[in-house]
Structures are given as C-alpha cells and as structure tokens.
C-alpha cells in the first residue's frame, strides 16, 4: 500500500517538532539534529521536516511505495503522464537508502517516488552530510546527488 509523502523545510526544528507532534497526535519516529519524520497511519502519510534551507515551506511532495513493484507502477504512471523522470537508484538521502524517481509537476513542485531499502547515518549519504546544491528537482533536493 502506498503512502503520501510531504517534506517541509522549517527554520525552527524544535518548535516545528512540537507543533506537528500535537497536530499529528504522535511523536516522530526519526529525530536527528536537522530532521524529523512521522509515519502516520490515519491518514497514511510520511511527513518529514528538515532545516538547512534558505526558505521555509514545502520542500517536495511524493509517494512512498512498500515494494519495488509498487515503485515501478508509480514510475509507469509518471511515464503515462509524459513527465520527465530522473531515476535515482540506490540513493542515500533523508537518513534512508532508497530507490527513487523524481519529477517536477506543472507548477514546479518537485515530486519524489521512492521505496526505502534501509537506513543511513547521515542526511545526504553514508559518508557525511549532504552538500547543499540546486537541482532540477528543487533547491537542495536529494536527487541532486
């Protein structure tokens, strides 16, 4: 079963963690110095926040697949929609190792489709903090690596 994903860039991580914990009725399942993630079942959502961007707001939206087959299905839908797709197999991003596909919707919002395979120690990769750089998927999006 797929899960909707929302990633919001925040300036105040602690204040935002407190706010979203109350709003979502749960504590985050992942907490790092620059990142927090909630896996909510009702509604089924993967909601993440992080710091380190120049602006606050929606970082990207996405769909999280529970299997490689579901990820392939999502990619097929992107192809059918005529979307330009950036494949990112074996990506290390947001403290996770995942296979990903990125696109940008007609409004310019980055969309990430992914299947998580495991965890990594750092936000950007397993060798150290991610560099902040622009990409076609959005300022500092993990697809830039």
C-alpha positions as CSV (number, residue, x, y, z in Angstrom):
1,X,0.0,0.0,0.0
2,X,1.4,3.4,-1.0
3,X,1.8,6.3,1.5
4,X,1.6,10.0,0.7
5,X,4.9,11.9,1.5
6,X,5.2,15.6,2.4
7,X,8.6,17.2,3.2
8,X,8.6,20.7,4.7
9,X,11.6,22.9,5.2
10,X,11.5,24.7,8.6
11,X,13.6,27.3,10.3
12,X,12.8,26.2,13.9
13,X,13.1,22.4,14.2
14,X,12.2,22.1,17.9
15,X,9.2,24.4,17.7
16,X,8.1,22.6,14.5
17,X,8.5,19.2,16.1
18,X,6.3,20.2,19.0
19,X,3.7,21.7,16.7
20,X,3.5,18.8,14.3
21,X,3.6,16.2,17.1
22,X,0.5,17.8,18.6
23,X,-1.2,18.2,15.2
24,X,-0.5,14.6,14.1
25,X,-1.2,13.2,17.6
26,X,2.2,11.3,17.6
27,X,5.9,11.7,18.2
28,X,8.3,11.5,15.3
29,X,9.8,8.0,14.6
30,X,13.1,9.5,13.4
31,X,14.7,12.5,15.1
32,X,18.1,13.9,14.1
33,X,19.7,17.3,14.7
34,X,18.3,18.7,11.4
35,X,15.4,16.4,10.6
36,X,12.3,14.7,12.0
37,X,9.9,12.2,10.4
38,X,6.4,10.9,11.4
39,X,4.9,7.7,9.9
40,X,1.2,8.3,10.4
41,X,-1.4,5.6,9.7
42,X,-4.6,7.7,9.7
43,X,-4.2,9.4,7.3
44,X,-1.5,7.2,5.8
45,X,1.4,9.7,5.4
46,X,5.1,10.0,5.7
47,X,5.6,13.6,7.0
48,X,9.1,15.0,7.3
49,X,10.6,18.3,8.3
50,X,14.2,19.5,8.0
51,X,16.4,22.6,8.4
52,X,19.2,23.9,6.4
53,X,17.4,25.6,3.5
54,X,17.2,29.3,2.7
55,X,13.4,29.3,2.9
56,X,10.6,27.5,4.7
57,X,7.7,25.7,3.1
58,X,7.1,22.7,1.0
59,X,10.4,21.0,0.1
60,X,8.8,18.3,-2.0
61,X,5.8,16.0,-2.2
62,X,5.8,12.3,-3.0
63,X,4.6,8.8,-2.9
64,X,6.3,6.1,-0.8
65,X,6.0,2.6,-2.2
66,X,6.1,-0.5,0.0
67,X,7.7,-2.6,-2.7
68,X,9.8,-2.4,-5.9
69,X,6.7,-3.4,-7.8
70,X,4.7,-0.5,-6.4
71,X,7.6,1.8,-7.2
72,X,7.6,0.5,-10.8
73,X,3.8,1.1,-11.0
74,X,4.2,4.7,-9.9
75,X,7.0,5.2,-12.5
76,X,4.7,3.9,-15.1
77,X,2.1,6.4,-14.2
78,X,4.7,9.2,-14.4
79,X,5.6,8.0,-17.9
80,X,2.0,7.9,-19.0
81,X,1.6,11.5,-17.8
82,X,4.5,12.5,-20.0
83,X,6.6,13.6,-17.1
84,X,10.4,14.0,-17.3
85,X,11.8,11.5,-14.8
86,X,15.1,11.5,-13.1
87,X,15.9,8.0,-11.8
88,X,17.9,7.7,-8.6
89,X,18.6,4.0,-7.8
90,X,20.4,3.3,-4.5
91,X,20.1,6.9,-3.2
92,X,21.2,7.8,0.3
93,X,19.0,10.7,1.4
94,X,17.0,11.8,4.4
95,X,18.7,9.2,6.6
96,X,17.5,6.4,4.3
97,X,18.8,4.2,1.5
98,X,16.1,4.1,-1.3
99,X,15.4,3.6,-4.9
100,X,13.8,6.8,-6.3
101,X,12.3,8.6,-9.2
102,X,12.0,12.4,-9.3
103,X,9.8,14.6,-11.5
104,X,8.6,18.2,-11.4
105,X,4.9,18.9,-11.7
106,X,3.5,21.7,-14.0
107,X,3.6,24.2,-11.1
108,X,7.3,23.5,-10.5
109,X,6.8,21.4,-7.3
110,X,9.3,18.5,-7.0
111,X,7.7,15.0,-6.6
112,X,9.7,12.1,-5.3
113,X,8.6,8.5,-5.7
114,X,10.6,6.0,-3.6
115,X,11.0,2.6,-2.0
116,X,13.0,2.7,1.2
117,X,15.6,-0.2,1.5
118,X,17.3,0.7,4.8
119,X,18.8,3.5,6.9
120,X,22.0,5.5,6.6
121,X,23.7,7.6,9.3
122,X,23.7,11.0,7.5
123,X,21.1,13.1,5.8
124,X,22.7,13.0,2.4
125,X,24.8,9.9,2.2
126,X,26.6,7.4,4.3
127,X,29.9,9.3,4.0
128,X,29.0,12.6,5.6
129,X,26.5,15.5,5.4
130,X,24.9,16.2,2.0
131,X,26.2,19.2,0.1
132,X,23.6,22.0,-0.4
133,X,23.2,22.4,-4.1
134,X,20.4,23.2,-6.6
135,X,19.0,20.7,-9.0
136,X,16.2,20.2,-11.5
137,X,14.2,18.6,-8.7
138,X,14.4,21.6,-6.3
139,X,16.9,23.6,-4.3
140,X,18.9,21.1,-2.4
141,X,16.7,18.1,-3.2
142,X,18.4,14.7,-2.7
143,X,18.0,14.0,-6.4
144,X,20.9,16.4,-7.0
145,X,23.4,13.7,-5.9
